[in-house]
Amino acid sequence: MLKGRNPLDWFRKQDLEPQIYRVTCTKCNYSEKLELENDLMRVLSNPDVDHSQDPRVVSELPALCPACAAKLKRERIPVKLRY
């Protein structure tokens, strides 16, 4: 065991990682990137930066396609943060 390190730090860092999903519809080619809202960490938007490529932040993932009301396929995009 390393001195001065808590072995449970990894679990706390895991909560801070953003959860980004790619949501797609198989019927109508609808596709969007969504990020689940994280209550532990808030990121403020910088007005000097273009945020058009950022995923939309939602509290829960949608189950149905907004265009054709078919079931959506959810795929999590892995994001690893280094501390």
Number of C-alpha atoms within 10 A of each C-alpha: 6 6 5 6 8 9 9 8 9 9 9 9 12 11 13 14 15 17 16 19 19 16 19 18 20 12 13 12 9 14 14 12 18 23 20 16 16 16 9 7 11 9 6 6 9 8 7 6 7 9 11 7 7 10 15 14 15 12 11 10 14 14 13 13 19 12 11 11 12 14 15 20 16 16 12 13 14 11 10 9 10 6 4
